[in-house]
Every structure is written in C-alpha cells, then in structure tokens.
C-alpha cells in the first residue's frame, strides 16, 4: 500500500470523507472538492425512513445513485446533470505497478446503483477497473447493480470465424455477471446477438435517434444511406426508413484484422449525397475505402455516421486526408486530443438517451419508447 500512486479522483470528496479515509488508507495526493450542501443526505429520521420508497423525483431518491469510472468521466457527469442527481463519491487510485484501488465514499446498502464505464482504450485497464468497481458495490451490499457500458469492448469477436480463436464478447459478459452485475445497459452492440451471451437482463439502446435527428437538420439533397458491409444492412435499413431515403450496400472482404478490400457498390449512388452508417470507426481504413468507392460510382458528396469513435492509430490522419465531408459520431468514447482538433468530426451527445434509459430502468417503466 505504501507504493500507491494516485491517477484519478472521479468525483468530489467531502472533508469528512477525506478525514475518515486518511487514517486507514495510504497517504497520497488527491484532487478534492466539497460537494454542494443541497446534495448532502439529510439526517432526520423521517427522511431516512422515506429513503426506503422510490420517489418520482429522482433528485430526492436516496435509493438511487450513479457512479462512473475513469474511461469517460465527462459523459457520467453529463448524464447526472440531465437526470438532476449528483455523481457518486468514489476514490479511484493505482498502485505503483498499475493495480487498481477503488473505494466507495458513501453508503450504497440497498441502493439501486448505475455504474457508467465504457470499456474503451486502454480496453483491458478500463475493463478491469469496471470489474473491481462492481465487486466493491456488491461487497457494500448495493441493492441492484446496473452496468452502463456505452461502448462494449471485445464485441468484435462474437463467433468462431477461424479455427482456435476466442469468443471474447461472451467471455466479457461472463466476467461482468461473475463480478456481481445484475443488469446491463449497452449502446449499439457490434452484433445484436451478443445480448444472448449475458445471463442477466440486458437493455440494448441505439444511438440512431440522436444521429437521425442531426442528419435531418443537415437537409442533404438526394440522400442515400450506405451500409459499409452486409452485416450492417439491418442497422442501415432502419436508418434509411427513418429518413425516408433509399439504401445502398458495399460488398467488401476482410483480408485480415483491420484490413478490408472493397469489392463493389450495390445500389444507385450516382449524383447523390451518400451517408455511410456504421457502428464503429477504428482505424478508418474501411471507411476511407468506402468513401473512394462511392465517389468512383459517381456520388456527389459523402458523409459518415458512427456511434463509437474508436479512431485508433492512423484513423485521424486518414479521415483528414480523405474526401469525406463530415464524420458524425457520439460521445460513447471520449475523443483523443488529435481527433478533437479535426473539424471534419462532429460529436453528438447521448447523455439524454442514457439518462432517460436509466430513469426508466429505475422507475421500472418501458425502455422501448427510446428506440423512436
């Protein structure tokens, strides 16, 4: 414990909490702040008794709390602001060798807890952090633990497409359940059947309402929605129906990990504005090749939408050098600094979508209305 080194403090820590932890925890430098008095739990007996009942006003419901990890703290704060509740107080540190140390700084006994943590880059670190946070909540006797994973890492290995390979999306689902998660809230899975890998209830949200709304505002003339591969046809068809425009499909072949070859375009794109729709943009190799294939077929302008802006390696440079007009993404993953400077990338927030889903799950109302 003496070699512990602080890397992140994810929410304000009250003076009382700081004093209570310094006697039992290793000394380290923390960024601290005092939470507003309005957010402090009342101490009178009447209010404590009322905590046992759900309140229609979530800001007054002490049996409802939201925590988040370090992978996308800004999104966690935005979701809490949308709902009108404070972000839960935690201490997240790392030992000198990189091991995660996590402590809850408030009572969660019997509480309906939502834990926000996309497993984005570095995937392994954020996944392990999530598992440790779930374990801490379970051992603190949380009433129910719902993991909110806007970006589900390892989702691209969802079947045995080659001999002697792992199905990592199933492995991660098992890890989450074993750690103690009672429910999962996910956004735009790479393959919808991953829901079946979980042995706990799963709510699968789509970012399409947010993306469709923005694309309508663009008012692109003669628009065609384009699926970059056969696997994304269902997603692209839904998107095209919402916009009331035709659909085209790109026939491609994956030759290796992150390496694809565009074969041909199925559908009429000549003289039209094209909107490529995908769930993930990783190295942007497929995206750039699809853009060029559409221009070769006579497309007038090409835009792209993706829920998860992974943007690994040369992705930003490829997008900047391409003829792509604009890449529209959501904030499921925080953009790295290089991508934030690129004017071609437009980021839309899904905090409202997640906030409404969290409210519905807690109040036990239907989540399906959010699909529209």
VOPATOR-303502 format. One line per field, with one value per residue (C-alpha): x, y negated, z negated; residue in one letter. Coordinates in Angstrom, 3 decimals, always signed. Layout:
c1: (X_...)
c2: (Y_...)
c3: (Z_...)
code: (a_...)
This chain:
c1: (+0.000_+2.960_+3.683_+0.227_+0.080_-2.934_-4.026_-7.626_-10.241_-13.577_-15.905_-15.839_-14.816_-16.246_-13.956_-15.494_-14.899_-11.310_-10.616_-12.200_-10.087_-6.693_-6.443_-6.871_-5.589_-2.080_-1.100_-1.456_-2.283_-5.922_-7.801_-10.648_-13.721_-16.659_-19.998_-22.843_-24.859_-28.024_-26.583_-25.791_-28.079_-30.474_-30.025_-33.543_-35.385_-38.424_-36.356_-34.260_-37.443_-38.663_-35.486_-36.944_-39.507_-38.850_-39.535_-40.917_-38.318_-35.007_-33.027_-34.835_-34.489_-31.688_-32.145_-30.854_-27.209_-24.910_-21.176_-18.668_-15.151_-12.270_-12.852_-15.461_-15.985_-17.370_-20.238_-21.028_-21.250_-23.434_-25.854_-26.117_-26.752_-29.522_-31.223_-30.612_-28.622_-25.048_-22.376_-21.490_-18.341_-15.532_-11.791_-10.001_-6.238_-3.498_-0.583_+2.911_+2.651_-0.669_-3.084_-6.448_-7.525_-11.198_-13.270_-16.852_-17.079_-20.794_-23.336_-24.933_-26.641_-29.895_-29.402_-30.269_-26.819_-25.903_-22.228_-21.133_-17.930_-17.311_-14.522_-12.590_-8.842_-6.954_-9.589_-8.007_-7.392_-10.920_-12.487_-10.532_-11.461_-15.132_-14.939_-13.294_-15.939_-18.713_-17.076_-16.831_-20.529_-21.514_-19.494_-21.048_-24.494_-25.855_-29.470_-29.031_-26.006_-26.660_-23.545_-23.957_-21.446_-21.861_-19.037_-18.730_-15.124_-14.201_-17.555_-15.976_-15.012_-18.539_-18.132_-15.539_-14.848_-11.448_-10.086_-8.841_-9.982_-11.708_-15.230_-14.289_-17.680_-19.078_-16.079_-16.586_-20.311_-19.451_-16.896_-19.453_-22.027_-19.482_-18.256_-21.794_-23.608_-27.392_-28.279_-26.560_-27.360_-25.487_-25.389_-25.145_-23.538_-21.399_-23.755_-27.221_-26.856_-24.282_-27.293_-27.759_-24.273_-25.448_-27.146_-28.577_-31.200_-29.820_-31.236_-29.787_-30.054_-29.463_-27.879_-29.894_-32.498_-29.697_-27.965_-31.181_-32.210_-28.905_-28.925_-32.411_-31.123_-28.346_-31.008_-28.803_-30.367_-30.899_-29.656_-28.807_-27.868_-24.976_-24.142_-20.364_-20.869_-23.544_-23.504_-24.691_-27.617_-30.300_-28.924_-28.656_-32.141_-33.688_-31.799_-32.899_-36.534_-36.430_-35.050_-37.284_-34.398_-33.065_-30.397_-27.146_-24.729_-20.981_-19.692_-16.342_-13.995_-11.971_-8.479_-7.017_-7.650_-8.348_-7.712_-10.542_-10.932_-13.928_-15.354_-18.330_-21.317_-24.835_-27.358_-27.586_-25.414_-24.586_-25.201_-26.485_-25.393_-24.299_-24.355_-22.246_-23.616_-21.509_-21.307_-17.516_-14.796_-11.480_-8.512_-10.817_-9.317_-12.693_-14.350_-11.859_-12.019_-15.814_-15.712_-13.469_-15.647_-18.743_-17.011_-15.850_-19.512_-20.437_-21.512_-21.768_-20.892_-20.133_-20.825_-20.469_-22.124_-20.764_-21.776_-18.343_-15.354_-12.528_-10.161_-7.053_-3.618_-3.724_-7.502_-7.461_-4.828_-6.759_-10.014_-8.312_-6.713_-9.901_-12.671_-15.162_-17.263_-18.024_-17.841_-20.679_-20.075_-21.384_-19.593_-19.752_-15.950_-14.020_-12.139_-8.381_-6.866_-5.821_-9.375_-10.875_-8.888_-10.214_-13.094_-14.436_-15.523_-18.829_-19.624_-23.218_-24.122_-26.085_-26.298_-30.020_-30.641_-28.719_-30.345_-33.862_-32.991_-31.558_-34.689_-36.909_-34.964_-35.025_-38.721_-39.455_-41.101_-40.647_-37.317_-38.580_-40.060_-36.483_-35.989_-38.073)
c2: (+0.000_-2.344_-2.343_-3.548_-6.352_-8.469_-8.618_-9.791_-11.025_-10.699_-12.801_-15.450_-14.191_-15.787_-16.900_-14.341_-11.509_-12.603_-12.638_-9.214_-7.611_-9.099_-7.053_-3.709_-4.361_-5.135_-8.748_-10.181_-13.450_-13.809_-16.489_-17.317_-19.458_-19.996_-18.831_-21.394_-21.263_-20.582_-17.206_-16.071_-13.365_-14.635_-13.129_-13.382_-10.132_-10.957_-11.479_-8.380_-6.322_-7.857_-6.645_-3.149_-4.232_-5.291_-8.940_-10.199_-12.958_-11.151_-14.011_-13.256_-9.473_-8.320_-4.741_-5.726_-6.561_-6.873_-6.234_-6.223_-5.060_-6.895_-5.979_-8.675_-10.803_-13.706_-11.545_-10.396_-13.992_-14.918_-12.044_-13.071_-16.682_-15.549_-13.484_-16.057_-13.946_-14.271_-11.887_-9.383_-9.940_-7.447_-7.178_-5.573_-5.177_-2.962_-1.296_-1.855_+1.355_+0.272_+2.279_+0.578_-0.587_-1.577_-2.737_-3.967_-7.071_-6.854_-4.284_-2.120_+0.513_+1.455_-1.235_-0.898_-1.685_-2.560_-2.305_-4.117_-2.834_-2.304_+0.222_-1.880_-2.321_-1.122_+1.610_+4.050_+1.380_-0.005_+3.464_+4.483_+1.188_+1.896_+5.387_+4.058_+1.339_+3.935_+6.099_+3.131_+2.351_+5.984_+6.198_+2.911_+4.580_+2.497_+3.452_+3.761_+3.055_+1.973_+1.596_-1.138_-0.363_-2.849_-1.101_+2.653_+3.682_+7.059_+7.148_+7.767_+11.324_+12.693_+16.032_+18.562_+17.322_+19.064_+22.204_+21.931_+18.365_+16.997_+15.595_+12.633_+10.929_+13.974_+14.022_+10.374_+10.968_+13.844_+11.700_+8.962_+11.417_+13.185_+9.880_+9.143_+7.097_+7.606_+5.816_+4.285_+1.205_+1.237_-1.018_+0.167_+3.563_+4.724_+7.701_+7.819_+11.495_+10.519_+9.809_+13.580_+14.027_+12.446_+14.405_+11.164_+8.790_+6.546_+3.282_+2.571_-1.072_-2.519_-5.891_-6.223_-8.652_-11.116_-10.581_-10.675_-13.962_-15.602_-14.190_-15.583_-19.007_-18.734_-18.510_-16.625_-16.553_-13.255_-11.270_-7.548_-5.669_-3.261_-0.150_+0.457_+4.246_+6.919_+7.236_+3.653_+3.820_+4.092_+1.046_-0.960_+0.083_-1.174_-4.441_-4.818_-4.178_-6.860_-9.364_-8.128_-7.597_-4.636_-2.179_-1.028_+1.701_+2.013_+5.524_+5.890_+8.676_+8.660_+9.984_+9.549_+7.777_+4.088_+4.787_+4.874_+4.789_+3.042_+5.114_+3.170_+0.979_+2.437_-0.323_-3.608_-6.378_-8.349_-12.080_-11.557_-12.517_-9.416_-8.767_-5.800_-4.256_-2.051_-1.198_-1.560_-3.571_-2.068_-2.644_-4.231_-2.043_-0.591_-3.994_-5.705_-2.873_-3.024_-6.791_-6.330_-3.516_-5.744_-8.638_-6.212_-5.290_-8.956_-10.070_-13.849_-14.152_-11.538_-11.806_-9.153_-8.308_-6.024_-5.509_-4.627_-6.750_-4.388_-6.141_-4.051_-4.501_-6.380_-6.941_-10.713_-11.262_-9.059_-10.923_-14.294_-13.256_-11.672_-13.275_-12.630_-15.740_-15.011_-12.160_-12.267_-10.326_-10.186_-10.650_-6.995_-7.216_-10.416_-11.691_-11.875_-15.334_-14.867_-13.996_-16.924_-19.328_-17.861_-19.974_-17.073_-15.222_-16.221_-14.800_-14.367_-13.637_-10.554_-11.704_-12.403_-8.977_-7.231_-9.426_-8.578_-4.866_-4.950_-6.707_-4.112_-1.174_-2.624_-3.526_-0.162_-1.656_-0.723_-1.449_-0.575_-4.059_-5.366_-3.407_-6.061)
c3: (+0.000_-0.507_+3.220_+4.140_+6.673_+7.492_+11.128_+10.889_+8.489_+10.160_+8.050_+5.344_+1.909_-1.186_-4.010_-6.376_-3.888_-3.348_-7.108_-7.557_-4.844_-5.670_-8.869_-7.107_-3.594_-2.310_-2.017_+1.468_+3.113_+4.148_+6.017_+3.670_+3.758_+1.447_+2.723_+2.547_-0.680_+1.277_+2.263_-1.285_-2.666_-5.374_-8.813_-10.265_-10.891_-8.765_-5.641_-6.293_-6.532_-3.280_-1.559_-1.526_+1.063_+4.616_+5.279_+8.597_+8.307_+8.630_+7.107_+3.816_+4.109_+1.827_+3.034_+6.466_+7.211_+10.197_+10.186_+13.016_+13.747_+15.362_+19.017_+19.769_+16.685_+18.720_+20.001_+16.462_+15.273_+18.244_+17.551_+13.891_+14.902_+17.257_+14.546_+11.822_+9.356_+8.058_+9.244_+6.521_+4.483_+5.027_+4.692_+7.622_+7.445_+8.794_+7.092_+8.462_+10.518_+12.081_+9.917_+9.359_+5.908_+5.637_+2.660_+2.383_+0.207_-0.510_-1.666_+1.044_-1.099_+0.615_+3.281_+6.974_+8.431_+12.014_+12.929_+16.114_+17.721_+21.451_+21.995_+24.493_+24.968_+22.970_+23.047_+20.606_+17.951_+18.148_+18.148_+15.048_+13.408_+14.123_+12.613_+9.455_+9.080_+9.454_+6.791_+4.404_+4.895_+4.353_+1.131_-0.026_+0.265_+3.163_+3.864_+7.623_+9.833_+13.426_+15.561_+18.171_+20.925_+23.794_+25.688_+25.168_+25.785_+27.281_+29.087_+32.499_+31.531_+31.271_+33.085_+34.213_+37.720_+37.757_+36.069_+32.481_+31.715_+28.620_+28.371_+26.229_+26.214_+24.371_+22.007_+21.030_+20.451_+18.102_+16.249_+15.636_+14.298_+12.096_+10.669_+9.481_+12.128_+12.012_+15.234_+18.269_+20.347_+23.665_+26.722_+30.350_+29.935_+32.841_+33.188_+31.633_+30.682_+28.028_+25.799_+25.640_+24.158_+20.906_+18.137_+16.752_+18.252_+20.998_+22.345_+25.776_+26.841_+30.301_+30.954_+34.167_+32.697_+31.926_+35.278_+37.338_+35.746_+36.680_+40.230_+40.783_+39.776_+42.366_+45.086_+47.546_+51.043_+52.893_+49.918_+49.935_+46.769_+47.334_+45.317_+45.458_+45.260_+45.314_+41.528_+41.078_+43.513_+40.814_+38.991_+42.224_+43.391_+40.137_+40.529_+44.168_+43.239_+40.561_+43.066_+45.882_+48.319_+50.378_+49.225_+50.850_+49.726_+50.129_+50.772_+49.010_+47.994_+44.763_+45.553_+42.062_+38.743_+39.537_+43.250_+45.790_+49.535_+51.123_+53.961_+55.388_+54.554_+54.719_+55.388_+57.269_+55.789_+58.940_+58.495_+54.950_+51.450_+49.548_+45.808_+44.671_+41.475_+39.201_+35.509_+35.060_+36.758_+35.656_+37.961_+40.601_+43.332_+44.322_+44.091_+46.392_+48.959_+48.901_+49.483_+52.516_+53.887_+53.651_+55.409_+58.104_+58.627_+59.154_+55.674_+55.277_+51.573_+48.910_+45.182_+42.498_+39.164_+36.464_+32.856_+31.471_+32.493_+31.547_+34.018_+33.416_+34.983_+38.311_+38.244_+37.750_+40.440_+42.880_+42.272_+42.656_+45.970_+47.359_+49.402_+46.612_+45.948_+42.289_+39.781_+37.251_+34.024_+30.453_+27.148_+26.050_+26.251_+25.438_+28.475_+28.182_+28.494_+32.115_+33.156_+31.227_+33.401_+36.656_+37.959_+40.049_+36.902_+35.316_+31.845_+30.642_+27.029_+25.976_+22.330_+22.675_+24.210_+21.418_+18.772_+19.911_+20.051_+16.527_+15.264_+16.955_+15.515_+12.008_+12.154_+13.842_+16.906_+20.567_+22.242_+25.732_+26.248_+26.536_+29.766_+31.535)
code: (x_x_x_x_x_x_x_x_x_x_x_x_x_x_x_x_x_x_x_x_x_x_x_x_x_x_x_x_x_x_x_x_x_x_x_x_x_x_x_x_x_x_x_x_x_x_x_x_x_x_x_x_x_x_x_x_x_x_x_x_x_x_x_x_x_x_x_x_x_x_x_x_x_x_x_x_x_x_x_x_x_x_x_x_x_x_x_x_x_x_x_x_x_x_x_x_x_x_x_x_x_x_x_x_x_x_x_x_x_x_x_x_x_x_x_x_x_x_x_x_x_x_x_x_x_x_x_x_x_x_x_x_x_x_x_x_x_x_x_x_x_x_x_x_x_x_x_x_x_x_x_x_x_x_x_x_x_x_x_x_x_x_x_x_x_x_x_x_x_x_x_x_x_x_x_x_x_x_x_x_x_x_x_x_x_x_x_x_x_x_x_x_x_x_x_x_x_x_x_x_x_x_x_x_x_x_x_x_x_x_x_x_x_x_x_x_x_x_x_x_x_x_x_x_x_x_x_x_x_x_x_x_x_x_x_x_x_x_x_x_x_x_x_x_x_x_x_x_x_x_x_x_x_x_x_x_x_x_x_x_x_x_x_x_x_x_x_x_x_x_x_x_x_x_x_x_x_x_x_x_x_x_x_x_x_x_x_x_x_x_x_x_x_x_x_x_x_x_x_x_x_x_x_x_x_x_x_x_x_x_x_x_x_x_x_x_x_x_x_x_x_x_x_x_x_x_x_x_x_x_x_x_x_x_x_x_x_x_x_x_x_x_x_x_x_x_x_x_x_x_x_x_x_x_x_x_x_x_x_x_x_x_x_x_x_x_x_x_x_x_x_x)
